[in-house]
């Protein structure tokens, strides 16, 4: 619940680093709760933002996505990635 409050604040102020970190943490929680599609989506958002920020944190997220992706079917994985990339595009292009 606290992560969602932090995320709301970070989104409001376009804190991309903060959003990436929070989404990575949410992904870890979702993975531990066996909510693998949600984990894939959260990890993908974090990865996309870290890549845009040229952060070294992108590399570990690729492994996290692979681990979570192994637990969902391909169609679900692709849909989660599509949703995540759409979120990042909207976040980074909306003024």
N, CA, C and O atoms as a GROMACS GRO file, in nm:
protein
  380
    1UNK      N    1   0.083  -0.119   0.000
    1UNK     CA    2   0.000   0.000   0.000
    1UNK      C    3   0.088   0.126   0.000
    1UNK      O    4   0.058   0.223  -0.070
    2UNK      N    5   0.193   0.124   0.078
    2UNK     CA    6   0.283   0.239   0.084
    2UNK      C    7   0.353   0.261  -0.050
    2UNK      O    8   0.378   0.374  -0.090
    3UNK      N    9   0.385   0.152  -0.118
    3UNK     CA   10   0.448   0.166  -0.249
    3UNK      C   11   0.355   0.237  -0.346
    3UNK      O   12   0.400   0.316  -0.429
    4UNK      N   13   0.227   0.209  -0.336
    4UNK     CA   14   0.131   0.274  -0.426
    4UNK      C   15   0.121   0.423  -0.397
    4UNK      O   16   0.104   0.504  -0.488
    5UNK      N   17   0.130   0.461  -0.269
    5UNK     CA   18   0.130   0.603  -0.234
    5UNK      C   19   0.255   0.671  -0.289
    5UNK      O   20   0.248   0.781  -0.343
    6UNK      N   21   0.368   0.604  -0.276
    6UNK     CA   22   0.493   0.659  -0.329
    6UNK      C   23   0.484   0.673  -0.481
    6UNK      O   24   0.526   0.773  -0.537
    7UNK      N   25   0.429   0.572  -0.546
    7UNK     CA   26   0.415   0.574  -0.691
    7UNK      C   27   0.328   0.690  -0.736
    7UNK      O   28   0.360   0.757  -0.834
    8UNK      N   29   0.219   0.714  -0.667
    8UNK     CA   30   0.130   0.826  -0.702
    8UNK      C   31   0.206   0.959  -0.695
    8UNK      O   32   0.194   1.042  -0.785
    9UNK      N   33   0.282   0.978  -0.591
    9UNK     CA   34   0.363   1.099  -0.574
    9UNK      C   35   0.468   1.110  -0.686
    9UNK      O   36   0.484   1.216  -0.746
   10UNK      N   37   0.537   1.001  -0.713
   10UNK     CA   38   0.642   1.001  -0.816
   10UNK      C   39   0.584   1.028  -0.954
   10UNK      O   40   0.645   1.100  -1.034
   11UNK      N   41   0.468   0.972  -0.982
   11UNK     CA   42   0.404   0.997  -1.112
   11UNK      C   43   0.364   1.145  -1.124
   11UNK      O   44   0.382   1.206  -1.229
   12UNK      N   45   0.311   1.200  -1.018
   12UNK     CA   46   0.267   1.339  -1.021
   12UNK      C   47   0.384   1.432  -1.054
   12UNK      O   48   0.367   1.528  -1.129
   13UNK      N   49   0.501   1.403  -0.999
   13UNK     CA   50   0.618   1.489  -1.019
   13UNK      C   51   0.716   1.438  -1.124
   13UNK      O   52   0.826   1.490  -1.139
   14UNK      N   53   0.673   1.336  -1.198
   14UNK     CA   54   0.755   1.281  -1.308
   14UNK      C   55   0.895   1.240  -1.261
   14UNK      O   56   0.995   1.267  -1.328
   15UNK      N   57   0.899   1.177  -1.146
   15UNK     CA   58   1.025   1.128  -1.089
   15UNK      C   59   1.052   0.989  -1.148
   15UNK      O   60   1.018   0.887  -1.087
   16UNK      N   61   1.112   0.987  -1.267
   16UNK     CA   62   1.131   0.861  -1.339
   16UNK      C   63   1.218   0.761  -1.263
   16UNK      O   64   1.189   0.642  -1.262
   17UNK      N   65   1.322   0.809  -1.200
   17UNK     CA   66   1.408   0.720  -1.119
   17UNK      C   67   1.326   0.659  -1.005
   17UNK      O   68   1.333   0.539  -0.980
   18UNK      N   69   1.248   0.743  -0.938
   18UNK     CA   70   1.165   0.694  -0.828
   18UNK      C   71   1.061   0.594  -0.875
   18UNK      O   72   1.038   0.492  -0.810
   19UNK      N   73   0.998   0.623  -0.989
   19UNK     CA   74   0.898   0.531  -1.044
   19UNK      C   75   0.963   0.397  -1.076
   19UNK      O   76   0.907   0.291  -1.046
   20UNK      N   77   1.080   0.402  -1.137
   20UNK     CA   78   1.150   0.278  -1.173
   20UNK      C   79   1.181   0.194  -1.049
   20UNK      O   80   1.160   0.073  -1.048
   21UNK      N   81   1.231   0.258  -0.946
   21UNK     CA   82   1.265   0.186  -0.822
   21UNK      C   83   1.139   0.129  -0.758
   21UNK      O   84   1.137   0.013  -0.716
   22UNK      N   85   1.035   0.210  -0.752
   22UNK     CA   86   0.910   0.164  -0.690
   22UNK      C   87   0.849   0.050  -0.770
   22UNK      O   88   0.804  -0.049  -0.712
   23UNK      N   89   0.848   0.061  -0.902
   23UNK     CA   90   0.792  -0.047  -0.985
   23UNK      C   91   0.875  -0.175  -0.969
   23UNK      O   92   0.819  -0.285  -0.970
   24UNK      N   93   1.006  -0.162  -0.956
   24UNK     CA   94   1.089  -0.281  -0.933
   24UNK      C   95   1.051  -0.348  -0.800
   24UNK      O   96   1.042  -0.471  -0.792
   25UNK      N   97   1.028  -0.267  -0.697
   25UNK     CA   98   0.989  -0.321  -0.567
   25UNK      C   99   0.851  -0.386  -0.575
   25UNK      O  100   0.829  -0.493  -0.518
   26UNK      N  101   0.759  -0.321  -0.644
   26UNK     CA  102   0.626  -0.379  -0.662
   26UNK      C  103   0.636  -0.511  -0.738
   26UNK      O  104   0.566  -0.607  -0.705
   27UNK      N  105   0.723  -0.516  -0.839
   27UNK     CA  106   0.744  -0.640  -0.913
   27UNK      C  107   0.792  -0.753  -0.823
   27UNK      O  108   0.747  -0.867  -0.835
   28UNK      N  109   0.883  -0.721  -0.733
   28UNK     CA  110   0.933  -0.823  -0.639
   28UNK      C  111   0.821  -0.874  -0.549
   28UNK      O  112   0.810  -0.994  -0.523
   29UNK      N  113   0.739  -0.782  -0.500
   29UNK     CA  114   0.627  -0.822  -0.414
   29UNK      C  115   0.529  -0.909  -0.492
   29UNK      O  116   0.487  -1.014  -0.443
   30UNK      N  117   0.494  -0.866  -0.612
   30UNK     CA  118   0.400  -0.944  -0.694
   30UNK      C  119   0.456  -1.084  -0.723
   30UNK      O  120   0.382  -1.182  -0.722
   31UNK      N  121   0.585  -1.091  -0.750
   31UNK     CA  122   0.647  -1.222  -0.777
   31UNK      C  123   0.638  -1.312  -0.654
   31UNK      O  124   0.608  -1.431  -0.665
   32UNK      N  125   0.665  -1.255  -0.537
   32UNK     CA  126   0.657  -1.334  -0.413
   32UNK      C  127   0.514  -1.380  -0.385
   32UNK      O  128   0.494  -1.484  -0.322
   33UNK      N  129   0.416  -1.302  -0.432
   33UNK     CA  130   0.275  -1.338  -0.413
   33UNK      C  131   0.223  -1.427  -0.526
   33UNK      O  132   0.104  -1.458  -0.532
   34UNK      N  133   0.314  -1.468  -0.616
   34UNK     CA  134   0.280  -1.552  -0.730
   34UNK      C  135   0.187  -1.483  -0.829
   34UNK      O  136   0.113  -1.550  -0.902
   35UNK      N  137   0.190  -1.352  -0.833
   35UNK     CA  138   0.116  -1.273  -0.931
   35UNK      C  139   0.212  -1.241  -1.046
   35UNK      O  140   0.255  -1.126  -1.061
   36UNK      N  141   0.244  -1.341  -1.124
   36UNK     CA  142   0.350  -1.327  -1.223
   36UNK      C  143   0.320  -1.228  -1.336
   36UNK      O  144   0.411  -1.156  -1.376
   37UNK      N  145   0.198  -1.221  -1.388
   37UNK     CA  146   0.174  -1.119  -1.491
   37UNK      C  147   0.197  -0.976  -1.438
   37UNK      O  148   0.255  -0.893  -1.507
   38UNK      N  149   0.152  -0.950  -1.316
   38UNK     CA  150   0.173  -0.819  -1.256
   38UNK      C  151   0.321  -0.792  -1.233
   38UNK      O  152   0.368  -0.680  -1.249
   39UNK      N  153   0.393  -0.896  -1.196
   39UNK     CA  154   0.538  -0.883  -1.177
   39UNK      C  155   0.607  -0.849  -1.309
   39UNK      O  156   0.692  -0.761  -1.314
   40UNK      N  157   0.570  -0.920  -1.415
   40UNK     CA  158   0.630  -0.894  -1.546
   40UNK      C  159   0.604  -0.749  -1.587
   40UNK      O  160   0.695  -0.680  -1.634
   41UNK      N  161   0.481  -0.702  -1.569
   41UNK     CA  162   0.447  -0.566  -1.609
   41UNK      C  163   0.527  -0.463  -1.526
   41UNK      O  164   0.583  -0.369  -1.582
   42UNK      N  165   0.532  -0.482  -1.396
   42UNK     CA  166   0.604  -0.388  -1.310
   42UNK      C  167   0.754  -0.389  -1.342
   42UNK      O  168   0.816  -0.283  -1.352
   43UNK      N  169   0.811  -0.508  -1.357
   43UNK     CA  170   0.954  -0.517  -1.390
   43UNK      C  171   0.983  -0.453  -1.526
   43UNK      O  172   1.086  -0.387  -1.543
   44UNK      N  173   0.893  -0.472  -1.622
   44UNK     CA  174   0.915  -0.415  -1.756
   44UNK      C  175   0.911  -0.262  -1.751
   44UNK      O  176   0.992  -0.196  -1.816
   45UNK      N  177   0.819  -0.207  -1.675
   45UNK     CA  178   0.814  -0.061  -1.659
   45UNK      C  179   0.945  -0.012  -1.600
   45UNK      O  180   1.004   0.084  -1.649
   46UNK      N  181   0.989  -0.078  -1.494
   46UNK     CA  182   1.115  -0.038  -1.430
   46UNK      C  183   1.231  -0.048  -1.529
   46UNK      O  184   1.314   0.042  -1.537
   47UNK      N  185   1.237  -0.158  -1.603
   47UNK     CA  186   1.344  -0.177  -1.700
   47UNK      C  187   1.344  -0.068  -1.806
   47UNK      O  188   1.449  -0.010  -1.836
   48UNK      N  189   1.228  -0.039  -1.863
   48UNK     CA  190   1.220   0.064  -1.967
   48UNK      C  191   1.266   0.200  -1.914
   48UNK      O  192   1.337   0.273  -1.983
   49UNK      N  193   1.224   0.234  -1.794
   49UNK     CA  194   1.265   0.362  -1.737
   49UNK      C  195   1.415   0.364  -1.705
   49UNK      O  196   1.483   0.463  -1.733
   50UNK      N  197   1.466   0.256  -1.648
   50UNK     CA  198   1.610   0.250  -1.619
   50UNK      C  199   1.692   0.260  -1.747
   50UNK      O  200   1.797   0.324  -1.748
   51UNK      N  201   1.645   0.198  -1.855
   51UNK     CA  202   1.717   0.208  -1.983
   51UNK      C  203   1.720   0.353  -2.030
   51UNK      O  204   1.824   0.401  -2.075
   52UNK      N  205   1.607   0.421  -2.020
   52UNK     CA  206   1.602   0.561  -2.062
   52UNK      C  207   1.693   0.649  -1.978
   52UNK      O  208   1.747   0.749  -2.026
   53UNK      N  209   1.709   0.611  -1.852
   53UNK     CA  210   1.796   0.685  -1.761
   53UNK      C  211   1.941   0.638  -1.769
   53UNK      O  212   2.028   0.692  -1.701
   54UNK      N  213   1.968   0.539  -1.852
   54UNK     CA  214   2.100   0.479  -1.866
   54UNK      C  215   2.154   0.431  -1.732
   54UNK      O  216   2.271   0.451  -1.699
   55UNK      N  217   2.067   0.369  -1.657
   55UNK     CA  218   2.100   0.320  -1.523
   55UNK      C  219   2.157   0.179  -1.528
   55UNK      O  220   2.112   0.097  -1.608
   56UNK      N  221   2.254   0.150  -1.443
   56UNK     CA  222   2.306   0.013  -1.435
   56UNK      C  223   2.204  -0.084  -1.374
   56UNK      O  224   2.224  -0.206  -1.378
   57UNK      N  225   2.096  -0.031  -1.320
   57UNK     CA  226   1.993  -0.117  -1.261
   57UNK      C  227   1.913  -0.193  -1.367
   57UNK      O  228   1.835  -0.282  -1.333
   58UNK      N  229   1.932  -0.158  -1.493
   58UNK     CA  230   1.857  -0.226  -1.599
   58UNK      C  231   1.897  -0.374  -1.608
   58UNK      O  232   1.810  -0.459  -1.628
   59UNK      N  233   2.023  -0.406  -1.592
   59UNK     CA  234   2.070  -0.545  -1.609
   59UNK      C  235   2.002  -0.643  -1.514
   59UNK      O  236   1.955  -0.747  -1.560
   60UNK      N  237   1.995  -0.615  -1.384
   60UNK     CA  238   1.928  -0.712  -1.295
   60UNK      C  239   1.779  -0.729  -1.326
   60UNK      O  240   1.722  -0.835  -1.301
   61UNK      N  241   1.718  -0.625  -1.379
   61UNK     CA  242   1.576  -0.636  -1.410
   61UNK      C  243   1.550  -0.729  -1.528
   61UNK      O  244   1.446  -0.793  -1.534
   62UNK      N  245   1.644  -0.737  -1.620
   62UNK     CA  246   1.628  -0.831  -1.730
   62UNK      C  247   1.619  -0.974  -1.677
   62UNK      O  248   1.539  -1.054  -1.726
   63UNK      N  249   1.701  -1.005  -1.577
   63UNK     CA  250   1.696  -1.138  -1.516
   63UNK      C  251   1.565  -1.158  -1.439
   63UNK      O  252   1.508  -1.267  -1.442
   64UNK      N  253   1.518  -1.056  -1.372
   64UNK     CA  254   1.393  -1.065  -1.297
   64UNK      C  255   1.275  -1.088  -1.391
   64UNK      O  256   1.186  -1.167  -1.362
   65UNK      N  257   1.276  -1.018  -1.505
   65UNK     CA  258   1.169  -1.036  -1.603
   65UNK      C  259   1.172  -1.179  -1.656
   65UNK      O  260   1.067  -1.242  -1.670
   66UNK      N  261   1.288  -1.230  -1.686
   66UNK     CA  262   1.299  -1.366  -1.739
   66UNK      C  263   1.244  -1.467  -1.638
   66UNK      O  264   1.172  -1.560  -1.675
   67UNK      N  265   1.279  -1.450  -1.512
   67UNK     CA  266   1.231  -1.543  -1.409
   67UNK      C  267   1.079  -1.539  -1.397
   67UNK      O  268   1.014  -1.644  -1.387
   68UNK      N  269   1.022  -1.420  -1.398
   68UNK     CA  270   0.876  -1.408  -1.387
   68UNK      C  271   0.808  -1.455  -1.516
   68UNK      O  272   0.702  -1.516  -1.512
   69UNK      N  273   0.871  -1.426  -1.630
   69UNK     CA  274   0.813  -1.463  -1.760
   69UNK      C  275   0.803  -1.614  -1.776
   69UNK      O  276   0.714  -1.664  -1.845
   70UNK      N  277   0.894  -1.687  -1.713
   70UNK     CA  278   0.891  -1.832  -1.720
   70UNK      C  279   0.764  -1.890  -1.657
   70UNK      O  280   0.730  -2.007  -1.677
   71UNK      N  281   0.694  -1.806  -1.579
   71UNK     CA  282   0.575  -1.852  -1.509
   71UNK      C  283   0.443  -1.812  -1.576
   71UNK      O  284   0.335  -1.838  -1.522
   72UNK      N  285   0.452  -1.747  -1.693
   72UNK     CA  286   0.330  -1.708  -1.766
   72UNK      C  287   0.340  -1.756  -1.910
   72UNK      O  288   0.449  -1.782  -1.961
   73UNK      N  289   0.225  -1.768  -1.976
   73UNK     CA  290   0.227  -1.809  -2.116
   73UNK      C  291   0.272  -1.691  -2.203
   73UNK      O  292   0.272  -1.576  -2.159
   74UNK      N  293   0.309  -1.722  -2.325
   74UNK     CA  294   0.366  -1.622  -2.415
   74UNK      C  295   0.269  -1.507  -2.444
   74UNK      O  296   0.310  -1.391  -2.447
   75UNK      N  297   0.143  -1.539  -2.465
   75UNK     CA  298   0.044  -1.434  -2.495
   75UNK      C  299   0.030  -1.338  -2.377
   75UNK      O  300   0.023  -1.216  -2.397
   76UNK      N  301   0.028  -1.390  -2.257
   76UNK     CA  302   0.019  -1.307  -2.137
   76UNK      C  303   0.145  -1.222  -2.123
   76UNK      O  304   0.138  -1.103  -2.092
   77UNK      N  305   0.260  -1.284  -2.146
   77UNK     CA  306   0.387  -1.211  -2.138
   77UNK      C  307   0.387  -1.093  -2.236
   77UNK      O  308   0.423  -0.981  -2.198
   78UNK      N  309   0.347  -1.118  -2.360
   78UNK     CA  310   0.346  -1.011  -2.460
   78UNK      C  311   0.248  -0.900  -2.423
   78UNK      O  312   0.278  -0.782  -2.442
   79UNK      N  313   0.132  -0.937  -2.371
   79UNK     CA  314   0.033  -0.837  -2.330
   79UNK      C  315   0.086  -0.753  -2.214
   79UNK      O  316   0.066  -0.632  -2.211
   80UNK      N  317   0.152  -0.815  -2.119
   80UNK     CA  318   0.210  -0.742  -2.006
   80UNK      C  319   0.317  -0.645  -2.055
   80UNK      O  320   0.324  -0.531  -2.009
   81UNK      N  321   0.399  -0.690  -2.148
   81UNK     CA  322   0.503  -0.603  -2.204
   81UNK      C  323   0.440  -0.485  -2.279
   81UNK      O  324   0.486  -0.372  -2.268
   82UNK      N  325   0.334  -0.513  -2.355
   82UNK     CA  326   0.265  -0.408  -2.430
   82UNK      C  327   0.207  -0.304  -2.334
   82UNK      O  328   0.222  -0.184  -2.355
   83UNK      N  329   0.142  -0.351  -2.229
   83UNK     CA  330   0.083  -0.260  -2.130
   83UNK      C  331   0.191  -0.175  -2.064
   83UNK      O  332   0.175  -0.055  -2.046
   84UNK      N  333   0.301  -0.239  -2.027
   84UNK     CA  334   0.411  -0.169  -1.960
   84UNK      C  335   0.472  -0.062  -2.050
   84UNK      O  336   0.496   0.050  -2.006
   85UNK      N  337   0.496  -0.097  -2.174
   85UNK     CA  338   0.557  -0.001  -2.267
   85UNK      C  339   0.461   0.114  -2.297
   85UNK      O  340   0.504   0.228  -2.316
   86UNK      N  341   0.332   0.084  -2.302
   86UNK     CA  342   0.232   0.190  -2.320
   86UNK      C  343   0.231   0.286  -2.202
   86UNK      O  344   0.219   0.407  -2.220
   87UNK      N  345   0.243   0.231  -2.081
   87UNK     CA  346   0.248   0.314  -1.961
   87UNK      C  347   0.369   0.407  -1.965
   87UNK      O  348   0.358   0.526  -1.936
   88UNK      N  349   0.485   0.352  -2.002
   88UNK     CA  350   0.608   0.432  -2.007
   88UNK      C  351   0.597   0.540  -2.114
   88UNK      O  352   0.636   0.654  -2.091
   89UNK      N  353   0.544   0.505  -2.230
   89UNK     CA  354   0.528   0.604  -2.336
   89UNK      C  355   0.437   0.718  -2.292
   89UNK      O  356   0.469   0.835  -2.311
   90UNK      N  357   0.325   0.683  -2.232
   90UNK     CA  358   0.231   0.785  -2.186
   90UNK      C  359   0.295   0.870  -2.077
   90UNK      O  360   0.281   0.993  -2.077
   91UNK      N  361   0.364   0.808  -1.986
   91UNK     CA  362   0.430   0.880  -1.876
   91UNK      C  363   0.534   0.978  -1.927
   91UNK      O  364   0.542   1.091  -1.879
   92UNK      N  365   0.612   0.935  -2.025
   92UNK     CA  366   0.724   1.018  -2.069
   92UNK      C  367   0.688   1.117  -2.180
   92UNK      O  368   0.770   1.203  -2.214
   93UNK      N  369   0.567   1.106  -2.235
   93UNK     CA  370   0.531   1.202  -2.341
   93UNK      C  371   0.422   1.300  -2.296
   93UNK      O  372   0.401   1.402  -2.362
   94UNK      N  373   0.353   1.271  -2.186
   94UNK     CA  374   0.250   1.360  -2.136
   94UNK      C  375   0.314   1.472  -2.058
   94UNK      O  376   0.399   1.450  -1.971
   95UNK      N  377   0.272   1.591  -2.088
   95UNK     CA  378   0.326   1.708  -2.016
   95UNK      C  379   0.252   1.732  -1.888
   95UNK      O  380   0.283   1.826  -1.815
   0.00000   0.00000   0.00000
